[in-house]
């Protein structure tokens, strides 16, 4: 472990802002997908013996395809691991190690679930669901820890914060959201999506509609009280207007979804499957906005400290570079070596090649070597009839060495030319 921490550097203010948006988008990919996967495969394993066809239908939703497992599972989690470790840089919390361990657990769970989809062995599926549930509980625990910077100095162990009422509340909220989204997915894919759509009067339509609409309605009813519970348990300093407003907007949309689902249950149809999908995705987006605002509010001070540390690092680097410019010692021998390797292909002393003849342009730098240093560091176009010299990417010592060699050789070449 420790691979992620080795790749980190103090982030600047712009990196922090961009990182927070990327964290939001990674969670928007990862959490809904994993929640739906946990519920649908869990139902498939539970119903495998009594209702094998229904269990197979849950697996055939397509969430166990290798591309889905990688694109919506492993890639967002690995990206999220790096982003969280970068955001908490210097906090004294080994977030990189925690996320690496969770990634190992999750990868094992996904392998077991994929094997279950191929073999339909109930024990394999049960092991995969259990390991996935453990992985997600650990992930929720680590994400919850981000809200409590005051506890960071007291955390010690391979995975932190594994049990508290706030973790229980957030995990219960997440599981309810997983049931809600699983119901939305079943309803949409089997009663709207052309490639998987089942006939309304077929034998499999009734149980699929029951599970799809039942999970959706159950999740829509469970989410509001769980959301309220999680907000009540949040630290008062983290409760911003936007965090509460996003949560209340999600509750309003859930009420509309519940009305639509009840109507479909009474009529025995699925005419609002697309609307329920759109509303379901909106609910998840709003819940994550609320989550993100809680994180931002709880970590204001840490963000300020990170910005200050990044500024210190930049200032130290600039000072080091300035000192390098002052103390670098030129070496004419090194300058001759660089001249022979890089300069002679485009320059000559007594004639124009690609660039002008040195005897024409160097004399003006004899009294102003700093101007020659500046030109070699960052060439600019001077003669409109000639191409600009490419930047050679030389170090400061190499710049001074080439300049020293050229100015040292100039009078010797001039004397030879005059004879």
NORDA-V357662 format. One record per residue. N is the residue number from 1. RES is the residue in one letter. PSI is psi in radians with two decimals (NA if undefined). BURIAL is I if it has 16 or more other C-alpha atoms within 10 Angstrom, else O. Layout:
BEGIN
n->[N:N]
res->[RES:RES]
psi->[PSI:PSI]
burial->[BURIAL:BURIAL]
END
This chain:
BEGIN
n->[1:2:3:4:5:6:7:8:9:10:11:12:13:14:15:16:17:18:19:20:21:22:23:24:25:26:27:28:29:30:31:32:33:34:35:36:37:38:39:40:41:42:43:44:45:46:47:48:49:50:51:52:53:54:55:56:57:58:59:60:61:62:63:64:65:66:67:68:69:70:71:72:73:74:75:76:77:78:79:80:81:82:83:84:85:86:87:88:89:90:91:92:93:94:95:96:97:98:99:100:101:102:103:104:105:106:107:108:109:110:111:112:113:114:115:116:117:118:119:120:121:122:123:124:125:126:127:128:129:130:131:132:133:134:135:136:137:138:139:140:141:142:143:144:145:146:147:148:149:150:151:152:153:154:155:156:157:158:159:160:161:162:163:164:165:166:167:168:169:170:171:172:173:174:175:176:177:178:179:180:181:182:183:184:185:186:187:188:189:190:191:192:193:194:195:196:197:198:199:200:201:202:203:204:205:206:207:208:209:210:211:212:213:214:215:216:217:218:219:220:221:222:223:224:225:226:227:228:229:230:231:232:233:234:235:236:237:238:239:240:241:242:243:244:245:246:247:248:249:250:251:252:253:254:255:256:257:258:259:260:261:262:263:264:265:266:267:268:269:270:271:272:273:274:275:276:277:278:279:280:281:282:283:284:285:286:287:288:289:290:291:292:293:294:295:296:297:298:299:300:301:302:303:304:305:306:307:308:309:310:311:312:313:314:315:316:317:318:319:320:321:322:323:324:325:326:327:328:329:330:331:332:333:334:335:336:337:338:339:340:341:342:343:344:345:346:347:348:349:350:351:352:353:354:355:356:357:358:359:360:361:362:363:364:365:366:367:368:369:370:371:372:373:374:375:376:377:378:379:380:381:382:383:384:385:386:387:388:389:390:391:392:393:394:395:396:397:398:399:400:401:402:403:404:405:406:407:408:409:410:411:412:413:414:415:416:417:418:419]
res->[X:X:X:X:X:X:X:X:X:X:X:X:X:X:X:X:X:X:X:X:X:X:X:X:X:X:X:X:X:X:X:X:X:X:X:X:X:X:X:X:X:X:X:X:X:X:X:X:X:X:X:X:X:X:X:X:X:X:X:X:X:X:X:X:X:X:X:X:X:X:X:X:X:X:X:X:X:X:X:X:X:X:X:X:X:X:X:X:X:X:X:X:X:X:X:X:X:X:X:X:X:X:X:X:X:X:X:X:X:X:X:X:X:X:X:X:X:X:X:X:X:X:X:X:X:X:X:X:X:X:X:X:X:X:X:X:X:X:X:X:X:X:X:X:X:X:X:X:X:X:X:X:X:X:X:X:X:X:X:X:X:X:X:X:X:X:X:X:X:X:X:X:X:X:X:X:X:X:X:X:X:X:X:X:X:X:X:X:X:X:X:X:X:X:X:X:X:X:X:X:X:X:X:X:X:X:X:X:X:X:X:X:X:X:X:X:X:X:X:X:X:X:X:X:X:X:X:X:X:X:X:X:X:X:X:X:X:X:X:X:X:X:X:X:X:X:X:X:X:X:X:X:X:X:X:X:X:X:X:X:X:X:X:X:X:X:X:X:X:X:X:X:X:X:X:X:X:X:X:X:X:X:X:X:X:X:X:X:X:X:X:X:X:X:X:X:X:X:X:X:X:X:X:X:X:X:X:X:X:X:X:X:X:X:X:X:X:X:X:X:X:X:X:X:X:X:X:X:X:X:X:X:X:X:X:X:X:X:X:X:X:X:X:X:X:X:X:X:X:X:X:X:X:X:X:X:X:X:X:X:X:X:X:X:X:X:X:X:X:X:X:X:X:X:X:X:X:X:X:X:X:X:X:X:X:X:X:X:X:X:X:X:X:X:X:X:X:X:X:X:X:X:X:X:X:X:X:X:X:X:X:X:X:X:X:X:X:X:X]
psi->[3.04:0.07:-0.79:-0.76:-0.50:-0.33:-0.04:2.70:2.76:2.12:2.58:3.11:-0.74:-0.67:-0.69:-0.78:-0.83:-0.70:-0.65:-0.70:-0.72:-0.65:-0.76:-0.82:-0.62:-0.73:-0.61:-0.53:-0.82:-0.93:-0.82:-0.75:-0.82:-0.63:-0.78:-0.72:-0.77:-0.78:-0.82:-0.76:-0.62:-0.75:-0.70:-0.77:-0.73:-0.67:0.09:-0.79:-0.77:-0.62:1.26:-0.65:-0.72:-0.72:-0.70:-0.60:-0.66:-0.64:-0.64:0.10:-0.43:0.03:-0.16:0.20:2.49:-0.73:-0.70:-0.74:-0.65:-0.88:-0.72:-0.13:-1.31:-0.77:-0.87:-0.64:-0.76:-0.72:-0.75:-0.66:-0.81:-0.75:-0.74:-0.72:-0.66:-0.72:-0.61:0.40:2.29:0.09:-0.12:0.20:2.08:1.13:-0.64:-0.77:-0.76:-0.81:-0.57:-0.74:-0.69:-0.66:-0.71:-0.79:-0.79:-0.70:-0.71:-0.70:-0.76:-0.63:-0.75:-0.73:-0.68:-0.71:-0.66:-0.73:-0.52:-0.61:-0.41:0.49:2.09:-0.71:-0.66:-0.77:-0.73:-0.72:-0.71:-0.75:-0.75:-0.76:-0.63:-0.75:-0.73:-0.76:-0.78:-0.62:-0.73:-0.69:-0.79:-0.67:-0.77:-0.73:-0.65:-0.60:-0.50:-0.50:-0.13:1.18:-0.45:-0.32:-0.14:-0.69:-0.27:-0.06:2.29:2.24:2.92:-0.57:2.24:2.88:0.63:-0.29:2.20:2.87:-0.54:-0.68:-0.76:-0.76:-0.79:-0.63:-0.70:-0.70:-0.73:-0.73:-0.72:-0.71:-0.62:-0.74:-0.75:-0.86:-0.56:-0.75:-0.72:-0.77:-0.77:-0.80:-0.78:-0.84:-0.65:-0.18:0.12:-0.77:2.15:-0.68:-0.46:-0.02:2.33:2.68:2.43:-0.64:0.11:2.88:-0.56:-0.23:-0.73:-0.90:-0.62:-0.71:-0.71:-0.86:-0.73:-0.94:-0.60:-0.78:-0.70:-0.83:-0.75:-0.76:-0.71:-0.56:-0.55:-0.53:-0.79:-0.88:-0.60:-0.64:-0.77:-0.74:-0.78:-0.62:-0.67:-0.65:-0.21:2.65:2.44:-0.57:-0.34:-0.18:1.60:2.91:-0.72:-0.66:-0.80:-0.72:-0.73:-0.70:-0.75:-0.65:-0.69:-0.69:-0.73:-0.74:-0.66:-0.65:-0.75:-0.70:-0.75:-0.72:-0.79:-0.73:-0.74:-0.73:-0.75:-0.62:-0.73:-0.68:-0.34:0.50:-3.06:0.69:-0.39:0.43:-0.74:-0.76:-0.70:-0.67:-0.85:-0.80:-0.66:-0.75:-0.64:-0.71:-0.81:-0.71:-0.73:-0.68:-0.67:-0.56:-0.79:-0.77:-0.79:-0.66:-0.65:-0.74:-0.78:-0.81:-0.67:-0.37:0.42:-0.86:-0.72:-0.66:-0.70:-0.77:-0.74:-0.76:-0.70:-0.73:-0.71:-0.69:-0.68:-0.75:-0.76:-0.74:-0.72:-0.69:-0.73:-0.74:-0.73:-0.70:-0.72:-0.73:-0.60:-0.72:-0.65:-0.69:-0.19:2.29:2.22:2.62:1.74:-0.57:-0.74:-0.67:-0.71:-0.72:-0.81:-0.66:-0.81:-0.56:-0.62:-0.50:-0.62:-0.31:-0.39:-0.20:2.62:2.80:-0.71:0.03:2.75:2.32:-1.79:-0.76:3.05:2.86:2.39:-0.62:-0.36:-0.61:-0.48:-0.58:-0.56:-0.25:-0.09:-0.73:-0.09:1.19:-0.46:-0.60:-0.65:-0.72:-0.80:-0.67:-0.72:-0.67:-0.80:1.46:2.47:2.79:2.18:-0.93:2.04:-0.31:-0.05:2.63:2.70:2.49:2.31:2.55:2.18:-0.13:0.67:2.60:2.96:-0.70:-0.66:-0.67:-0.86:-0.61:-0.76:-0.77:-0.78:-0.73:-0.81:-0.80:-0.47:-0.66:-0.42:-0.92:-0.55:-0.77:-0.70:-0.75:-0.71:-0.64:-0.52:-0.32:NA]
burial->[O:O:O:I:I:O:O:I:O:I:I:I:I:O:O:I:O:O:I:I:O:I:I:I:O:I:I:I:I:I:I:I:I:I:I:I:I:I:I:I:I:I:I:I:I:I:I:I:O:O:O:O:O:I:I:I:I:I:I:O:I:I:I:I:O:O:O:O:I:O:O:I:I:I:O:I:I:I:O:I:I:I:I:I:I:I:I:I:I:I:O:O:I:I:I:I:I:I:I:I:I:I:I:O:I:I:I:I:I:I:I:I:I:I:I:I:I:O:O:I:O:I:O:I:I:I:I:I:I:O:I:I:I:I:I:I:I:I:I:I:I:I:I:I:I:I:I:O:I:O:O:I:O:O:O:O:O:O:I:I:I:I:O:O:O:I:I:I:I:I:I:I:I:I:I:I:I:I:I:I:I:I:I:I:I:I:I:I:I:I:I:I:O:O:O:O:O:I:O:O:O:O:O:O:I:I:O:I:I:I:I:I:I:I:I:I:I:I:I:I:I:I:I:I:O:I:I:I:I:I:I:O:O:I:O:O:O:I:I:O:O:O:I:I:O:I:I:I:O:I:I:O:I:I:I:O:I:I:O:I:I:O:O:I:O:O:O:O:I:I:I:I:I:I:O:I:I:O:I:I:O:I:I:I:I:I:I:I:I:I:I:I:I:I:I:I:I:I:I:O:O:I:I:O:O:I:I:I:I:I:I:O:I:O:O:O:O:O:O:O:O:O:O:O:O:O:O:O:O:I:I:I:O:I:I:I:O:I:I:O:O:O:O:O:O:O:I:I:I:O:O:O:O:O:I:I:I:I:I:O:O:I:O:O:O:O:O:O:I:O:O:I:I:O:I:I:I:O:O:O:O:O:O:O:O:O:O:O:I:O:O:O:O:O:O:I:I:I:I:I:I:I:I:I:I:I:I:O:O:I:O:O:O:O:O:O:O:O:O]
END
